[in-house]
Amino acid sequence: MVWMQFSLFKSFTIRERFKFTLRADGNNFPYAHWQLTAPNSAYNLSSALTFGRFTGERGTYAGIGNQRPHVVLGARIDF
């Protein structure tokens, strides 16, 4: 299973008391890899061509198996 991830952050100190952090997280970036469900293992005479074929994809928007790359940006201020 291949699940490309990355995370970058940069912290800035403001007047010794405040700290500002900027962060970027990404999944399936730069290349998306599909994760397919298990192949159809039930043989049915009325639809014999679906036996042994992949019929769907696994995953959610932010989870493993999503074909769309996405980047999440965040900021934080500590004082």
Biopython code that builds the backbone (N, CA, C, O; Angstrom):
import numpy as np
from Bio.PDB.StructureBuilder import StructureBuilder

atoms = [
    (1, "MET", "N", (0.836, -1.165, 0.000)),
    (1, "MET", "CA", (0.000, 0.000, 0.000)),
    (1, "MET", "C", (0.891, 1.242, 0.000)),
    (1, "MET", "O", (1.843, 1.332, 0.775)),
    (2, "VAL", "N", (0.580, 2.173, -0.855)),
    (2, "VAL", "CA", (1.343, 3.413, -0.963)),
    (2, "VAL", "C", (0.423, 4.564, -0.579)),
    (2, "VAL", "O", (-0.661, 4.714, -1.143)),
    (3, "TRP", "N", (0.859, 5.375, 0.381)),
    (3, "TRP", "CA", (0.080, 6.539, 0.794)),
    (3, "TRP", "C", (1.045, 7.686, 0.995)),
    (3, "TRP", "O", (1.684, 7.797, 2.041)),
    (4, "MET", "N", (1.149, 8.535, -0.006)),
    (4, "MET", "CA", (2.086, 9.648, 0.040)),
    (4, "MET", "C", (1.581, 10.717, 1.010)),
    (4, "MET", "O", (0.428, 11.140, 0.936)),
    (5, "GLN", "N", (2.465, 11.151, 1.927)),
    (5, "GLN", "CA", (2.127, 12.194, 2.883)),
    (5, "GLN", "C", (3.287, 13.176, 2.991)),
    (5, "GLN", "O", (4.439, 12.817, 2.747)),
    (6, "PHE", "N", (2.977, 14.409, 3.355)),
    (6, "PHE", "CA", (4.034, 15.353, 3.680)),
    (6, "PHE", "C", (3.502, 16.342, 4.715)),
    (6, "PHE", "O", (2.295, 16.541, 4.847)),
    (7, "SER", "N", (4.417, 16.944, 5.429)),
    (7, "SER", "CA", (4.068, 17.953, 6.420)),
    (7, "SER", "C", (5.216, 18.961, 6.498)),
    (7, "SER", "O", (6.383, 18.588, 6.613)),
    (8, "LEU", "N", (4.864, 20.219, 6.433)),
    (8, "LEU", "CA", (5.837, 21.306, 6.532)),
    (8, "LEU", "C", (5.345, 22.310, 7.565)),
    (8, "LEU", "O", (4.143, 22.560, 7.655)),
    (9, "PHE", "N", (6.259, 22.892, 8.352)),
    (9, "PHE", "CA", (5.857, 23.947, 9.262)),
    (9, "PHE", "C", (6.991, 24.935, 9.445)),
    (9, "PHE", "O", (8.162, 24.616, 9.243)),
    (10, "LYS", "N", (6.612, 26.146, 9.835)),
    (10, "LYS", "CA", (7.572, 27.208, 10.094)),
    (10, "LYS", "C", (7.053, 28.008, 11.282)),
    (10, "LYS", "O", (5.892, 28.417, 11.310)),
    (11, "SER", "N", (7.930, 28.229, 12.266)),
    (11, "SER", "CA", (7.564, 28.991, 13.459)),
    (11, "SER", "C", (8.280, 30.339, 13.448)),
    (11, "SER", "O", (9.450, 30.430, 13.078)),
    (12, "PHE", "N", (7.560, 31.384, 13.859)),
    (12, "PHE", "CA", (8.097, 32.729, 13.952)),
    (12, "PHE", "C", (7.906, 33.215, 15.384)),
    (12, "PHE", "O", (6.833, 33.037, 15.961)),
    (13, "THR", "N", (8.927, 33.821, 15.956)),
    (13, "THR", "CA", (8.826, 34.404, 17.295)),
    (13, "THR", "C", (8.559, 35.894, 17.158)),
    (13, "THR", "O", (9.218, 36.596, 16.391)),
    (14, "ILE", "N", (7.561, 36.363, 17.931)),
    (14, "ILE", "CA", (7.181, 37.771, 17.878)),
    (14, "ILE", "C", (7.342, 38.359, 19.284)),
    (14, "ILE", "O", (6.555, 38.036, 20.175)),
    (15, "ARG", "N", (8.335, 39.205, 19.495)),
    (15, "ARG", "CA", (8.586, 39.927, 20.743)),
    (15, "ARG", "C", (8.743, 39.018, 21.965)),
    (15, "ARG", "O", (8.234, 39.362, 23.031)),
    (16, "GLU", "N", (9.390, 37.935, 21.861)),
    (16, "GLU", "CA", (9.724, 37.009, 22.941)),
    (16, "GLU", "C", (8.516, 36.372, 23.628)),
    (16, "GLU", "O", (8.676, 35.367, 24.321)),
    (17, "ARG", "N", (7.342, 36.912, 23.461)),
    (17, "ARG", "CA", (6.176, 36.388, 24.159)),
    (17, "ARG", "C", (5.245, 35.589, 23.259)),
    (17, "ARG", "O", (4.601, 34.650, 23.728)),
    (18, "PHE", "N", (5.161, 35.926, 22.016)),
    (18, "PHE", "CA", (4.247, 35.278, 21.083)),
    (18, "PHE", "C", (5.020, 34.416, 20.097)),
    (18, "PHE", "O", (6.140, 34.740, 19.702)),
    (19, "LYS", "N", (4.401, 33.321, 19.713)),
    (19, "LYS", "CA", (4.976, 32.462, 18.675)),
    (19, "LYS", "C", (3.873, 32.128, 17.679)),
    (19, "LYS", "O", (2.794, 31.674, 18.060)),
    (20, "PHE", "N", (4.151, 32.353, 16.412)),
    (20, "PHE", "CA", (3.207, 32.094, 15.329)),
    (20, "PHE", "C", (3.727, 30.916, 14.516)),
    (20, "PHE", "O", (4.873, 30.929, 14.068)),
    (21, "THR", "N", (2.894, 29.899, 14.321)),
    (21, "THR", "CA", (3.286, 28.708, 13.564)),
    (21, "THR", "C", (2.361, 28.546, 12.371)),
    (21, "THR", "O", (1.140, 28.606, 12.509)),
    (22, "LEU", "N", (2.943, 28.342, 11.212)),
    (22, "LEU", "CA", (2.212, 28.081, 9.970)),
    (22, "LEU", "C", (2.527, 26.661, 9.548)),
    (22, "LEU", "O", (3.692, 26.264, 9.535)),
    (23, "ARG", "N", (1.492, 25.880, 9.199)),
    (23, "ARG", "CA", (1.683, 24.464, 8.906)),
    (23, "ARG", "C", (0.899, 24.053, 7.654)),
    (23, "ARG", "O", (-0.192, 24.561, 7.397)),
    (24, "ALA", "N", (1.480, 23.113, 6.873)),
    (24, "ALA", "CA", (0.821, 22.547, 5.693)),
    (24, "ALA", "C", (0.978, 21.028, 5.734)),
    (24, "ALA", "O", (2.092, 20.517, 5.851)),
    (25, "ASP", "N", (-0.139, 20.312, 5.638)),
    (25, "ASP", "CA", (-0.150, 18.849, 5.600)),
    (25, "ASP", "C", (-0.801, 18.407, 4.300)),
    (25, "ASP", "O", (-1.771, 19.015, 3.847)),
    (26, "GLY", "N", (-0.271, 17.356, 3.704)),
    (26, "GLY", "CA", (-0.841, 16.862, 2.459)),
    (26, "GLY", "C", (-0.903, 15.350, 2.410)),
    (26, "GLY", "O", (-0.054, 14.662, 2.977)),
    (27, "ASN", "N", (-1.914, 14.840, 1.728)),
    (27, "ASN", "CA", (-2.085, 13.404, 1.494)),
    (27, "ASN", "C", (-2.215, 13.157, -0.003)),
    (27, "ASN", "O", (-2.762, 13.983, -0.733)),
    (28, "ASN", "N", (-1.708, 12.016, -0.452)),
    (28, "ASN", "CA", (-1.735, 11.638, -1.868)),
    (28, "ASN", "C", (-1.127, 12.719, -2.740)),
    (28, "ASN", "O", (-1.626, 13.004, -3.828)),
    (29, "PHE", "N", (-0.074, 13.307, -2.270)),
    (29, "PHE", "CA", (0.552, 14.401, -2.990)),
    (29, "PHE", "C", (2.022, 14.083, -3.170)),
    (29, "PHE", "O", (2.634, 13.737, -2.160)),
    (30, "PRO", "N", (2.629, 14.150, -4.252)),
    (30, "PRO", "CA", (2.172, 14.705, -5.511)),
    (30, "PRO", "C", (1.450, 13.701, -6.410)),
    (30, "PRO", "O", (0.853, 14.100, -7.410)),
    (31, "TYR", "N", (1.489, 12.421, -6.080)),
    (31, "TYR", "CA", (0.852, 11.422, -6.936)),
    (31, "TYR", "C", (-0.234, 10.688, -6.160)),
    (31, "TYR", "O", (-0.027, 10.311, -5.006)),
    (32, "ALA", "N", (-1.372, 10.488, -6.778)),
    (32, "ALA", "CA", (-2.468, 9.762, -6.143)),
    (32, "ALA", "C", (-2.374, 8.286, -6.528)),
    (32, "ALA", "O", (-2.144, 7.951, -7.690)),
    (33, "HIS", "N", (-2.553, 7.418, -5.548)),
    (33, "HIS", "CA", (-2.549, 5.978, -5.783)),
    (33, "HIS", "C", (-3.875, 5.419, -5.324)),
    (33, "HIS", "O", (-4.218, 5.535, -4.147)),
    (34, "TRP", "N", (-4.619, 4.823, -6.210)),
    (34, "TRP", "CA", (-5.912, 4.259, -5.854)),
    (34, "TRP", "C", (-5.731, 2.997, -5.039)),
    (34, "TRP", "O", (-4.818, 2.209, -5.285)),
    (35, "GLN", "N", (-6.603, 2.812, -4.072)),
    (35, "GLN", "CA", (-6.666, 1.588, -3.279)),
    (35, "GLN", "C", (-8.012, 0.947, -3.588)),
    (35, "GLN", "O", (-9.058, 1.500, -3.246)),
    (36, "LEU", "N", (-7.993, -0.200, -4.224)),
    (36, "LEU", "CA", (-9.228, -0.859, -4.642)),
    (36, "LEU", "C", (-9.722, -1.823, -3.576)),
    (36, "LEU", "O", (-8.936, -2.351, -2.789)),
    (37, "THR", "N", (-11.031, -2.050, -3.556)),
    (37, "THR", "CA", (-11.613, -3.027, -2.641)),
    (37, "THR", "C", (-11.248, -4.434, -3.114)),
    (37, "THR", "O", (-10.697, -4.613, -4.200)),
    (38, "ALA", "N", (-11.559, -5.416, -2.290)),
    (38, "ALA", "CA", (-11.273, -6.806, -2.655)),
    (38, "ALA", "C", (-12.080, -7.189, -3.900)),
    (38, "ALA", "O", (-13.195, -6.699, -4.080)),
    (39, "PRO", "N", (-11.535, -8.054, -4.758)),
    (39, "PRO", "CA", (-12.275, -8.448, -5.959)),
    (39, "PRO", "C", (-13.509, -9.266, -5.596)),
    (39, "PRO", "O", (-13.577, -9.892, -4.538)),
    (40, "ASN", "N", (-14.461, -9.240, -6.487)),
    (40, "ASN", "CA", (-15.714, -9.969, -6.304)),
    (40, "ASN", "C", (-15.409, -11.471, -6.281)),
    (40, "ASN", "O", (-14.885, -12.010, -7.255)),
    (41, "SER", "N", (-15.736, -12.146, -5.175)),
    (41, "SER", "CA", (-15.408, -13.565, -5.050)),
    (41, "SER", "C", (-16.628, -14.477, -5.132)),
    (41, "SER", "O", (-16.503, -15.695, -5.002)),
    (42, "ALA", "N", (-17.801, -13.896, -5.347)),
    (42, "ALA", "CA", (-19.016, -14.712, -5.477)),
    (42, "ALA", "C", (-19.326, -14.899, -6.951)),
    (42, "ALA", "O", (-19.446, -13.932, -7.703)),
    (43, "TYR", "N", (-19.455, -16.156, -7.353)),
    (43, "TYR", "CA", (-19.758, -16.441, -8.761)),
    (43, "TYR", "C", (-21.260, -16.477, -8.943)),
    (43, "TYR", "O", (-21.963, -17.186, -8.223)),
    (44, "ASN", "N", (-21.753, -15.715, -9.903)),
    (44, "ASN", "CA", (-23.174, -15.639, -10.201)),
    (44, "ASN", "C", (-23.341, -15.870, -11.695)),
    (44, "ASN", "O", (-22.713, -15.185, -12.503)),
    (45, "LEU", "N", (-24.173, -16.820, -12.064)),
    (45, "LEU", "CA", (-24.355, -17.139, -13.492)),
    (45, "LEU", "C", (-24.971, -15.989, -14.275)),
    (45, "LEU", "O", (-24.689, -15.833, -15.463)),
    (46, "SER", "N", (-25.808, -15.181, -13.630)),
    (46, "SER", "CA", (-26.449, -14.079, -14.356)),
    (46, "SER", "C", (-25.474, -12.921, -14.626)),
    (46, "SER", "O", (-25.703, -12.118, -15.531)),
    (47, "SER", "N", (-24.400, -12.835, -13.853)),
    (47, "SER", "CA", (-23.391, -11.800, -14.111)),
    (47, "SER", "C", (-22.001, -12.418, -13.953)),
    (47, "SER", "O", (-21.242, -12.049, -13.057)),
    (48, "ALA", "N", (-21.692, -13.340, -14.816)),
    (48, "ALA", "CA", (-20.434, -14.090, -14.727)),
    (48, "ALA", "C", (-19.207, -13.219, -14.993)),
    (48, "ALA", "O", (-18.113, -13.554, -14.541)),
    (49, "LEU", "N", (-19.364, -12.122, -15.709)),
    (49, "LEU", "CA", (-18.214, -11.278, -16.044)),
    (49, "LEU", "C", (-17.711, -10.459, -14.855)),
    (49, "LEU", "O", (-16.616, -9.902, -14.928)),
    (50, "THR", "N", (-18.473, -10.368, -13.765)),
    (50, "THR", "CA", (-18.017, -9.605, -12.602)),
    (50, "THR", "C", (-17.197, -10.444, -11.642)),
    (50, "THR", "O", (-16.643, -9.900, -10.687)),
    (51, "PHE", "N", (-17.098, -11.735, -11.855)),
    (51, "PHE", "CA", (-16.327, -12.591, -10.953)),
    (51, "PHE", "C", (-14.837, -12.265, -11.063)),
    (51, "PHE", "O", (-14.281, -12.242, -12.161)),
    (52, "GLY", "N", (-14.197, -12.016, -9.926)),
    (52, "GLY", "CA", (-12.768, -11.729, -9.898)),
    (52, "GLY", "C", (-12.396, -10.322, -10.323)),
    (52, "GLY", "O", (-11.216, -10.051, -10.543)),
    (53, "ARG", "N", (-13.347, -9.423, -10.447)),
    (53, "ARG", "CA", (-13.058, -8.041, -10.845)),
    (53, "ARG", "C", (-13.199, -7.097, -9.669)),
    (53, "ARG", "O", (-13.974, -7.340, -8.744)),
    (54, "PHE", "N", (-12.438, -6.014, -9.720)),
    (54, "PHE", "CA", (-12.537, -4.969, -8.706)),
    (54, "PHE", "C", (-13.739, -4.096, -9.034)),
    (54, "PHE", "O", (-13.877, -3.623, -10.162)),
    (55, "THR", "N", (-14.601, -3.882, -8.061)),
    (55, "THR", "CA", (-15.826, -3.132, -8.338)),
    (55, "THR", "C", (-15.898, -1.800, -7.609)),
    (55, "THR", "O", (-16.855, -1.053, -7.816)),
    (56, "GLY", "N", (-14.936, -1.475, -6.773)),
    (56, "GLY", "CA", (-15.012, -0.215, -6.048)),
    (56, "GLY", "C", (-13.676, 0.213, -5.492)),
    (56, "GLY", "O", (-12.669, -0.485, -5.615)),
    (57, "GLU", "N", (-13.695, 1.406, -4.863)),
    (57, "GLU", "CA", (-12.507, 1.966, -4.237)),
    (57, "GLU", "C", (-12.705, 2.024, -2.739)),
    (57, "GLU", "O", (-13.829, 2.076, -2.241)),
    (58, "ARG", "N", (-11.590, 2.016, -2.032)),
    (58, "ARG", "CA", (-11.583, 2.104, -0.584)),
    (58, "ARG", "C", (-11.226, 3.509, -0.165)),
    (58, "ARG", "O", (-10.468, 4.186, -0.859)),
    (59, "GLY", "N", (-11.761, 3.965, 0.962)),
    (59, "GLY", "CA", (-11.270, 5.212, 1.524)),
    (59, "GLY", "C", (-12.293, 6.316, 1.633)),
    (59, "GLY", "O", (-13.392, 6.234, 1.083)),
    (60, "THR", "N", (-11.900, 7.370, 2.367)),
    (60, "THR", "CA", (-12.709, 8.568, 2.553)),
    (60, "THR", "C", (-11.924, 9.757, 2.030)),
    (60, "THR", "O", (-10.865, 9.587, 1.425)),
    (61, "TYR", "N", (-12.434, 10.954, 2.259)),
    (61, "TYR", "CA", (-11.754, 12.149, 1.733)),
    (61, "TYR", "C", (-10.336, 12.289, 2.282)),
    (61, "TYR", "O", (-9.406, 12.582, 1.531)),
    (62, "ALA", "N", (-10.170, 12.085, 3.566)),
    (62, "ALA", "CA", (-8.863, 12.294, 4.177)),
    (62, "ALA", "C", (-8.145, 10.993, 4.497)),
    (62, "ALA", "O", (-7.085, 11.018, 5.123)),
    (63, "GLY", "N", (-8.679, 9.890, 4.094)),
    (63, "GLY", "CA", (-8.098, 8.615, 4.479)),
    (63, "GLY", "C", (-7.321, 7.935, 3.380)),
    (63, "GLY", "O", (-7.134, 8.479, 2.292)),
    (64, "ILE", "N", (-6.880, 6.749, 3.684)),
    (64, "ILE", "CA", (-6.125, 5.947, 2.732)),
    (64, "ILE", "C", (-7.043, 5.524, 1.592)),
    (64, "ILE", "O", (-8.181, 5.117, 1.827)),
    (65, "GLY", "N", (-6.561, 5.618, 0.384)),
    (65, "GLY", "CA", (-7.300, 5.135, -0.768)),
    (65, "GLY", "C", (-8.031, 6.196, -1.540)),
    (65, "GLY", "O", (-8.657, 5.887, -2.553)),
    (66, "ASN", "N", (-7.977, 7.417, -1.110)),
    (66, "ASN", "CA", (-8.637, 8.475, -1.850)),
    (66, "ASN", "C", (-7.765, 8.861, -3.036)),
    (66, "ASN", "O", (-6.554, 9.029, -2.891)),
    (67, "GLN", "N", (-8.372, 9.000, -4.197)),
    (67, "GLN", "CA", (-7.585, 9.298, -5.389)),
    (67, "GLN", "C", (-7.272, 10.778, -5.546)),
    (67, "GLN", "O", (-6.435, 11.126, -6.380)),
    (68, "ARG", "N", (-7.902, 11.666, -4.785)),
    (68, "ARG", "CA", (-7.667, 13.096, -4.940)),
    (68, "ARG", "C", (-6.593, 13.584, -3.973)),
    (68, "ARG", "O", (-6.718, 13.381, -2.766)),
    (69, "PRO", "N", (-5.552, 14.218, -4.476)),
    (69, "PRO", "CA", (-4.575, 14.819, -3.556)),
    (69, "PRO", "C", (-5.182, 16.064, -2.904)),
    (69, "PRO", "O", (-5.972, 16.770, -3.530)),
    (70, "HIS", "N", (-4.820, 16.328, -1.671)),
    (70, "HIS", "CA", (-5.296, 17.531, -1.004)),
    (70, "HIS", "C", (-4.263, 18.017, -0.003)),
    (70, "HIS", "O", (-3.448, 17.246, 0.504)),
    (71, "VAL", "N", (-4.317, 19.316, 0.268)),
    (71, "VAL", "CA", (-3.411, 19.971, 1.193)),
    (71, "VAL", "C", (-4.264, 20.723, 2.231)),
    (71, "VAL", "O", (-5.220, 21.414, 1.880)),
    (72, "VAL", "N", (-3.901, 20.576, 3.500)),
    (72, "VAL", "CA", (-4.593, 21.260, 4.593)),
    (72, "VAL", "C", (-3.619, 22.278, 5.181)),
    (72, "VAL", "O", (-2.498, 21.926, 5.549)),
    (73, "LEU", "N", (-4.045, 23.539, 5.270)),
    (73, "LEU", "CA", (-3.224, 24.611, 5.835)),
    (73, "LEU", "C", (-3.756, 24.978, 7.212)),
    (73, "LEU", "O", (-4.966, 24.971, 7.436)),
    (74, "GLY", "N", (-2.857, 25.298, 8.133)),
    (74, "GLY", "CA", (-3.265, 25.691, 9.476)),
    (74, "GLY", "C", (-2.313, 26.717, 10.059)),
    (74, "GLY", "O", (-1.149, 26.802, 9.666)),
    (75, "ALA", "N", (-2.819, 27.486, 10.990)),
    (75, "ALA", "CA", (-2.007, 28.498, 11.675)),
    (75, "ALA", "C", (-2.307, 28.424, 13.164)),
    (75, "ALA", "O", (-3.405, 28.047, 13.573)),
    (76, "ARG", "N", (-1.310, 28.789, 13.970)),
    (76, "ARG", "CA", (-1.452, 28.728, 15.427)),
    (76, "ARG", "C", (-0.665, 29.876, 16.052)),
    (76, "ARG", "O", (0.437, 30.203, 15.611)),
    (77, "ILE", "N", (-1.246, 30.477, 17.080)),
    (77, "ILE", "CA", (-0.566, 31.534, 17.829)),
    (77, "ILE", "C", (-0.471, 31.076, 19.276)),
    (77, "ILE", "O", (-1.489, 30.773, 19.898)),
    (78, "ASP", "N", (0.748, 31.023, 19.820)),
    (78, "ASP", "CA", (0.988, 30.678, 21.211)),
    (78, "ASP", "C", (1.409, 31.931, 21.956)),
    (78, "ASP", "O", (2.202, 32.725, 21.451)),
    (79, "PHE", "N", (0.873, 32.108, 23.166)),
    (79, "PHE", "CA", (1.287, 33.244, 23.993)),
    (79, "PHE", "C", (1.366, 32.842, 25.443)),
    (79, "PHE", "O", (1.698, 33.666, 26.294)),
]
sb = StructureBuilder()
sb.init_structure("model")
sb.init_model(0)
sb.init_chain("A")
sb.init_seg("    ")
for serial, (resi, resn, name, xyz) in enumerate(atoms, 1):
    if name == "N":
        sb.init_residue(resn, " ", resi, " ")
    sb.init_atom(name, np.array(xyz, "f"), 0.0, 1.0, " ", f" {name:<3s}", serial, name[0])
structure = sb.get_structure()
